[in-house]
Amino acid sequence: MAEYIEVRVTAGSAEEADRICGAVVGGRLAACAQVVGPIVSTYWWEGQVQRSEEWLLLLKTRAELFDELARSVRAEHSYDTPEIVAVALVDGIPDYLTWITEETSPVQR
C-alpha cells in the first residue's frame, strides 16, 4: 500500500465542499484540500441515469489516515453514499511528501 494518497470526494455545493475541507484540514486528517468546480457528473442512482453539478475535492494525506478521514467526510456530507475514494501517490518530491507527513502527524493533531 502507498504511504501517501489523494482522496477524491464530490460534494453537492461549494458550501458543503468548503465545510468538508475545513473539517479534514482543521482536524489534521489532510495536509491540503483543493476544490475544483463546478463539474458535471453523470451517474447511475436509484435505477436512473442522473446528471448533476458537483464540486470535486482533492485531499492530500497519509494512507494510514484514510479510515478516520472518511468518517470525518461522512459526518459532514449530505449524500447517502458519497464518493470517497483514494488514489495512491506513487511518487513526489521529498519536501512535499515530508510536508504532508508533518501536517498530518500525531504531534500536530
C-alpha positions in Angstrom: 0.0 0.0 0.0 1.2 3.5 -0.8 2.3 5.7 2.1 0.6 8.8 0.6 -2.8 9.1 -1.1 -5.0 11.7 -2.7 -8.6 11.2 -1.5 -11.3 12.3 -4.0 -14.7 13.4 -2.8 -17.5 15.0 -4.6 -19.9 17.5 -2.9 -23.2 18.9 -4.0 -22.4 22.6 -3.3 -19.5 24.9 -2.8 -20.5 25.4 0.8 -20.5 21.7 1.5 -17.1 21.3 -0.2 -15.7 24.2 2.0 -17.2 22.6 5.2 -15.7 19.2 4.4 -12.3 20.8 3.6 -12.3 22.8 6.8 -13.1 19.7 8.8 -10.4 17.4 7.4 -7.6 20.0 7.2 -8.6 21.5 10.6 -8.6 18.1 12.1 -5.1 17.4 10.6 -6.5 14.5 8.6 -5.3 16.1 5.4 -2.4 18.4 4.8 -4.1 20.1 1.9 -7.6 20.3 0.4 -8.3 21.6 -3.1 -11.8 22.3 -4.6 -12.4 22.1 -8.3 -15.7 23.1 -9.7 -18.3 23.2 -10.6 -18.0 20.0 -12.5 -20.9 18.0 -14.2 -21.2 14.4 -13.1 -23.3 11.7 -14.9 -24.0 8.6 -12.9 -26.5 5.8 -12.1 -28.6 6.4 -9.0 -31.7 4.6 -7.9 -32.1 2.9 -11.3 -31.8 6.0 -13.4 -29.1 8.0 -15.1 -28.6 11.2 -13.2 -26.7 14.4 -14.1 -25.8 17.0 -11.5 -23.4 19.8 -10.8 -20.9 19.0 -8.1 -17.6 20.2 -6.6 -14.5 17.9 -6.6 -12.3 17.8 -3.5 -8.7 16.6 -3.7 -7.4 15.8 -0.3 -3.6 15.0 0.3 -2.9 12.7 3.2 -1.2 9.6 4.5 -2.8 6.2 3.7 -3.0 5.3 7.4 -5.4 8.2 7.9 -7.9 7.1 5.3 -10.5 5.5 7.6 -10.5 8.4 10.0 -10.7 10.9 7.1 -13.6 9.0 5.5 -15.5 9.1 8.8 -15.0 12.8 9.1 -16.1 13.4 5.5 -19.3 11.2 6.0 -20.1 13.2 9.2 -20.1 16.5 7.1 -21.6 15.1 3.9 -25.2 15.3 2.7 -25.2 12.3 0.3 -26.4 8.9 1.4 -23.5 7.3 -0.5 -20.7 9.9 -1.0 -17.8 9.3 -3.3 -14.8 8.9 -1.1 -12.0 7.1 -3.0 -8.2 7.1 -2.6 -5.6 7.1 -5.3 -2.1 6.1 -4.4 0.6 8.8 -4.8 3.4 6.7 -6.3 6.0 9.4 -6.0 6.5 13.1 -5.2 9.3 15.5 -4.4 10.7 14.7 -0.9 10.0 18.1 0.6 6.3 18.0 -0.4 5.8 14.4 1.0 7.6 15.4 4.2 5.3 18.4 4.5 2.2 16.0 4.2 3.7 13.9 7.0 4.4 16.9 9.2 1.0 18.5 8.8 -0.9 15.2 9.5 1.4 13.9 12.3 0.1 13.0 15.7 2.2 15.7 17.3 0.3 18.3 15.2 -3.1 16.7 15.8 
